Amino acid sequence: MNKTLDKELKAYKRSIQRQLPLLNRRCHTDMKVIFAQINTFAEENPEATMADIQRQFGSSKSAAHSILSAEEISACKKHNVQMLIMGAVAAILLAVLVFFGMVIYEIYNDKNMTTTYGEPEVITPLGPAEPNEGREQ
């Protein structure tokens, strides 16, 4: 297999993968099988061109539809969009919760700071007590 065909095969495989939504395990294994068949065909026929490979396996769209039907692809894409929306909503809710948590923490700290430092406390030094302290002479 020459380098130009190898580059074309990689582009062909990427094109197949782009036609498919996020894959489940079954689709992933089916895709690996098709890619292995493409590689085997290219190795068995060293003079094969990309046109020969596309004649054998079809366009990237038809190869993708051999893995999943059109209905399955549209259902998976719809599910992916729903998951994306749910993830965005969850991220926004998390950001709002963190923000309000920080606000509540700041309010709590401000209340503690004012009550603790509102009136200065008088501290008297501790020294040796005078022996006559508290007695009248």
Secondary structure, DSSP 8 states (H G I E B T S, - for coil): --HHHHHHHHHHHHHHHHHS-S--HHHHHHHHHHHHHHHHHHHH-TT--HHHHHHHH--HHHHHHHHS-HHHHHHHHHHHHHHHHHHHHHHHHHHHHHHHHHHHHHHHHHHHHHHHHSS-----------TTTT---
